[in-house]
């Protein structure tokens, strides 16, 4: 019988871990499941750096502005920085909320209530959405941010290993997670709008409501500032830049 050394997998380089999650999720999930970890270590070693990369891409995209009818509108550096700080905070909080959803849904579908593994699943599934933000920097490839939907596949394949959800119930489990995510996204979007944080060049896209692209960023800025607006839990809109 082959034993997995949790310590060795825990020390796996960040880039190797990302590659394995995206390309070999069924192989990587059992390794992740047996790794020792805490909420703090998961944030420090994985969530903070990978989410930070996503926010950096969005920050640069925001600074580039948007061109409408030949006129380019850009936020100030300060506005873009404030938006990035809000994004970062929302991303870090969103992963924890998604983990709570996974924690309470798992027993309903015959799985295990395990907060640490639920946070692992939320964080590692978010990887696809976070990394897809790099396409924001290439205007004609912006549509590829839809690859963030791969996060749903990562949840579907990771739930059996990380939360002991039976294989036959993994798909309904993922569908239930999507449904809860949609409801929460509607509530969040409503709150952002109520407090004047909506608006910007991606408001129309936000209305399309595909909230389950976890890992995507949420630009929060002045309601009348072009170049900031909700993304992240919602898909990005088309860019005329």
N, C-alpha and C positions, 0 to 999 in steps of 0.2 A: 504494500500500500504506500503510495507516494504522499509524503507529508509536505504541506505548504508552510514555509517559514514566514510568519507574519512580519517579522522584523525586516526581512529582505525586501518584501514587496512594499513595505511602508517607506523604505528608503529609495524606491524607484524614482529616477529623475523625472522632473515635472513634464518635460517634453515627451518622454517615453510613455508616461502615464496617459497623456492626452492622445497620443497616437494609438495606443492600445484601446482606449475607450471608444474612439471613433471607428477604428478598423476591425477590432476584434472584441466587441462588447460581450458576447456570450462567453468568451474565454476569460476576459478581464474581470467580469462581475463577481465570480466566485472568489477570486483573489482579493478583491476589494472587501468582500463580505467578512473575511477572516482577519483583516488588518486591525490592529488596535488603533483606537482613535478617540478623540474627544471633540466636542463642539469647537473648542478653541484651536486645536491642532488642525482640524479640517479647514477652518477659516484661514489660519496663518499659512498653511502649506499649500492650499489649493484655491479656495474660493477668492481670497483677496487678490492674489496675483492674476488669476485668469479673468475675473470680473474687471480688474483694473485695466487689462489690455483692451477689453471691449469698450470701456468708458473712454479710454484714450483715443480709440478709433472714432468714436462718436464725437469727441471733443474736436478733433481735427476736421471732421466732416462739417461740424457746426461752424467752425471758423471760416471754412471755404465759402459759406453762404449759399444762396440760391439765386439763379438768374431767371427773371420773368420778363418776357418781352424785351430782351436785350439789356435789362437793368439788373445789376447784381445787388442783392441785399445781404448784408452781413451783420451779425451781432458784434458788439464790442468784445474785446478780449475778456473784460471783467464779466460780462453777461455769459459768455461761453464757459468761463471758469465756474461761475455760480451754478450754471446748469449741470456741469460735469460733477460737481460736488453732490448735488441733489441726486443725480443719476447713480452715483456710486453708493450713496446711502440707501437708496431704494433697492438697488440690486442686492446688496448685502442682506437687507431685511427680507426681500422677496424670497430668497433661497430658503431662509428659515421658515417662512410661512408655508412655502411649498412642501417643506419637509414635514410640517405639522399635518398638512392635508394628507400626505402619503402615510403618515403614522396612523391616523385615525381611519383611513380607508382600508388599510391592509387587513385588519381583523374581519372586516365586513366580507372580504373575499377569501377568507380562509387563511390569511397570512398572519404575520407576527407583528406585534406592537413593539417597534424598536426605533427609538428616536435617533440614535447615532447612525444606524444603517439607512434610515429614511433621509437623514441629512446627506449622507454619502450619495444616495440615489438622486436626490434633488440637485446636488452640486455637479455630479458627473454627467447627469442628463443635460444640465444647463450648458455644458461645454460647447455643444454644437451651435446653440444660439449665440453664445458669447463670441466664439471665433468667427461666426458669419458676419459680424460687424466690420470685419476688415474689408468687405466688399463695398461698404459705404464710401470708401476712399477712391473707388473707381466708378465714376458715374454710370458708364454703360454696363457695369456688372452689378449695379445696385439690387437688381431683382434676385440675385443669388442669395440675398439675406434670407430668402424663403427656405434655404437649406437648414435654417434653425428648427424647422419642423422635424428634423431628424431626432430632435430631443425626445419626441414621443416614442420613437422606435427604441431609444435607449432606455426609457422607462419600462416599456413593454418587455424588453429582453432582460433588464436588470432586476425587475420586481421578484421573480422566482428565487434568485440567488440571494438578494439582499433582504427581502422581507418575507420570504417563504410563501409567496403567493403561488398557488398551484398553476402549472403551465396553462391548463385549460381555462383558467380564470384571469390570466394576465391581460388579455385584450379587453374584457369588460372592466377590469380594474383601471386600465389606462383610459378607457372611455369615460368612466366615472370621474377620474382626475381631470379630464378635459372639461367636463360639465361644471364641476366645482370651480375650475379656473376661469371659465367664462363668466360665471356669476360674480366672482371676486373682481375680475377685471372691469366688469360693468360698474361695480361699486367704486373701485378706485378711480376710474375715468370720470365718474360722476362727481367724486370729491375733488379731483383736480380741476374740473370745470367750475365747480362751485367756488373754489378758492382762487380762480383766475389763473390756474397753471396750465390750462389747455391752450390751444392755438398754435400758430406756427405752420411750417410747410408740410407737416404730416398729420394735420387734424383730420383731413378727409380719409386718410388711411386708418386712423384710429377708429373711425366709424365702422370700418369693415369688420372689426372685432375678431381677430384670431389670437386670443390671449395666451394660448398654450405654447407659443414660441418662447418658452422660458429661456432666460439668459440674454434676451434682447434688452436694450437700454430704454430708459424713460427720460426724455429731456424735459426738465421742469424749469421754466423760465418765465419771463414777463409775458402776459397774454397777448400783448401787441408787438412782441419782438419777433420779427421774421427770422427763421433759422432755429427756433426752439419749439418743442412740442412733444407730445407723447409718442414714444416708440417703445420698444422693449416688450412689454406684455402685449403690445399691439404691433402689427407688421408695419414696416416703413412704407411710405407712399412713394409715388413716382417722383423722380427728381428731374427738373428741367434744366439742371445746371449743365 
